[in-house]
Amino acid sequence: MDNRTEVRDFLTSRRARLAPDQVGLPAPGGTRRVAGLRRGEVALLAGVSVEYYTRLERGSLRGVSESVLESLSRALHLDEAERGHLFDLARAANATASTVRSRRPASAGRIRPSVQRVLDAVTAPAWVRSGRSDILAMNLLGRALYSPVLDSPIRPANTARFLFLDPRSASFYLDWQQTADEVVGILRAEAGRNPHDRGLTSLIGELSTRSEEFRVRWAQHDVRLHRTGRKRLHHPVVGDLDLSYEAMELKADAGLSLIVYTAEPASPTHDALSLLASWAATADNQASTAAEPDRS
């Protein structure tokens, strides 16, 4: 991905969403020819010259100090995810070949055996996800919960591809629009962290070509953090589920996160997960029995 273009479009989109009265500037009279703040207004708020800010917005973050990035974050009212994204774009602009190699994500499709043991020890649905939304490993209940996503023959399974390219996602994700916004924001943040990830570039190209819903969201340059939240799903076996999730980075495996879903005790979703666990165990036992060689 072209860093200068990413920087330009991100800063322009953040400037366009702010009105003068939102940042403490007097509302000007007459008609404004630009959406949101003018470049000069952002420069004033950030404490830099108009010429310098113009150079930044044209995509040049090479050599920019952290103090300027902090001032720019405050001027544009960036949230935590957006501030991190701006710093990631700056790091990419100043990256050397060795830096790019050191920031490459963990190898797709492989996790350490100890991580799988952790997954198997968790009684709730749990799985390991890469920054580009690949599902790399799951426990038994996680596989049962995400069985519609895993139906695709493409491996590793990818939640973004399922969301935007599989019609079944509209019934699986009860809050489809919100989930779509979140997934695109997560991919946009990952693109800032790892702009040279060929797998990510290929995925974004595929989704942009085949999905108008993705293409529109991608052009908005919104970024999201994926740490905790709520997920409402409709499972084909046990029905509607209202789940909470926690996402934990695997510090020893760059770019990988462990996701765990839980339900409120004694809630309908808690009962449904218990039913799903029984269904999954029965199906797993039947599959194991079928796989055993005939010794008669």
N, C-alpha and C positions, 0 to 999 in steps of 0.2 A: 504494500500500500504506500502511496506517495505521502510522505510526512508533511510536506508543505501544503498540500491540498487539505489534508486532515486538519492541520492547525488553522488554516484560513477558514474552512467551513465551520469548525467548532467555535472559534471566537466570534465569527459573524453571527452565528445562530444564537449564541448567548447574549450578544449585544442587542439583537433584534427583539428579544423578548422583554426587555426592560424599558419602562417609561421614565422620563425625568423625575416625576413625583415619587417613584418607587425608590429612588436612590438619593433623595433629599435635594434635588435640583429644582429650581423654579420652573413651572410649566411655561414654555415659550408661547408667544402668540402666533397666529397665522398657521398656515399649513406646513407640516413637516414632510420633506421629500423622502425620508428614510423611515423604515420601521424601527421602533425602539430608539436607543441612544445613538447619537452621532459619535464618530471616532474621537472628535475633540472632547466630548463630554466624558468618554471612558478614559482618555488620557489625563484629563483634569482629576478625575476620581482616583486614578492610579498613581498620580504624582510623576508622570513622565511627559515628555514632549509629544506633540501630535505626530511629528515626523517619526519618532521612535515607535509609538504605538502602531502607526500605519505600517511600518516595517514588520512588526510582530504579526499584525493581522494578515499581512500578505504571505505569511507562512514561515517566516524566518525566526526560529527560536534558538538558533545556534549561539552559544555563549551567554544566554540570558541568565542572570543571577536568580537565586532562590528568593531573594527579597523582592525582586520585580515580579516574579511569579505569584508571590503571596499578595502583593499589592493589587495585581491584576485579578486574582481570585476574589478579593474583597470588593473591588470595584464592580465586578460582574455578578456579585452575589452568588458565587458558585457554592454548591453544597459539597459534602465530603467526597462523594463519588466524582463529581465534576472537577474538583480541585485535584484529586488524585490523577484523573485523566489528563489534565493540563500538564502536570509534572511528568507523567509517562510520555507524553508527546515531546516534552523538552528533552527527556533522557534519550528518546529515539533520535532526535535531531542531533544530539551530541555523541551518539554511540560510535564506538570503533568496532572493527571486525571481531575482536575478542569479547567485547561487551555483548554483542549480538549473540555469540555462541553461548556465553554464560547464562543468558536469559531465555534460552530455548526451553519450551515446556517439556515435561516428562514424556517419554516414549508412549505413543498411543497403543492401547491394547494390552499393556503389561503393568501389573501392579506387584508389589512385594507380597510373598506368602503371608507375612505377618499382618498385612493390611486385610487380606481376605479372612484371616482368623478373627480379627476384630469385627469385621462385618458379620461373620457367622455367630459371634458371641452376643450380638445385639438382638434382642427379641422384637424390636420394632422394625418396620421397613427401613432399610438402609442401603446406600449405594455410593460409589465413588464416581465423580464426574470431573471431566477435564474442563479447562477454561472455554473450550469451544463447544461445550454441551454434549460431548461424547460420554456415553455410559460405559465405564471400563470394568466395573465389578459390582455385584449385588449380593445380598443375602437371599434366602429362599422367599421371605415375605416381600422383600423389595421386588423380586422377579414377578411374584404373583400380582402385586399392586400395579406394576408398570407393564403387565403382559400385553396390552394393546400397542405400546411403544416398541416392544421387543419383537413384534410380529414381522417387522421389516426384515428382508433377507440381507440388507446392507449392514455390515459390521465394521466398526462398533456402532451400535444403535445410537441415535442422536436425537435429543429432545427437540431441538430447533427444527430439524428436518421433518420430524413427525408433526410438530405444531403447524408448520406452514404448508406442508406438501401432502399430508394425509387427511382426507375429509373427516375421518373418525375423531380427529382431535377436537372438533367443535362440540362433540358430545362428551368426550373424556374430560376436558377442562371446562368446568362450569363457569369460570370467569375467564373466558378465552381472550377477550380484548386486553385485560389486565396482564394476563400471562404473556401474551404476545409482546406487550410493551416491555415487560421485565426481561424477557429472553433477548430481545434485540438490544436493550441497554447493557446486558451482561456481555454480549458479543462485541458491542462497540467498545466497552471498557477493555476487553481482552485484546482487541485489535490495537489499542493504544499501548498496552503492555508488551505485546509480541507482534509487531507489524510485519515481521519476516516469517511468520508461521504459515507455511505453504498450505497446510491442511485447512487452516482458518480462512485463508484467502480463497481457496477453492470452494469451501462451504458457502461463504458470503456471495461469491459469484453465482453459485447454483441457485441459492435462495432468491437473489436479486433478479435472476433471469426468469424464474418460474413462479414467483409470488408477488403480486402487486401489494398485498398487505405488508409483506416484509420490506419491499422496496420503499414504500412511503415512510415507514418507521425508520429505516436506515438513514434516509435523507435528513431526518430531524436531528441527528447527532446527539441524542439523549444517552446518558450512561447511568448504570445502576450498580449498586452493590448487592451481593447475594449472601446474606448472613442469617437472617431469620425472617419468618413471616408465616402467612397462612396460605394453604392450598386447598381448594375445593375441587374434588374429582368425582366423576361418575364411573364406577367400576362395573363392567358388564355382569359380574357375578353377584356382588354384594350391594350394589346401588350407590347412593350418594355418600360421600365421605368429606368431613370437615376436619382437616389436619393442620397441625402446626409443624414447621420444619426449622431445623437448626443446621447451618452449614459451617463446617470447621475445616480450615486449611490443613493439609498434610504438609507440615514444614519440611519433612525429609524428601518430599516429592513435589518439585516445583510445578505449580499450575493445577494441582489436583485438590479436590475438596471431598470431604465425607459428609453426606447429607443423610439426616435421620428424621423420619416422620413420626409424630406422636399424636395421640388423641386424648381428650379430657377423660379422666376416669369416670366410669359408669354412664358415659354418653352413648348415644346410638352409634357414633363412629367407632368408639372403643369396642362395642359388641360386634360391629361389622368387621373390624380388623381380626377379632378372635375367630369369627366365622371364616374369614379369608385365610387365616393361618391354618385352620383345619382342612380347608379345601386344598391349599397348597401342599400340605403334608401328605394328604391322600393321593394327590396327583403325582407327587414326587415318588412315593412308594410304589405306585403302579408303574411308573416309568422305570424305576430300578428293577422291579420284578420282570418287566418285559425285556430288559436288557440282559438279564442273567442267561447264561448258556443252558440249553436243555441237557441235563445230565442223565436222563432216562435211557 
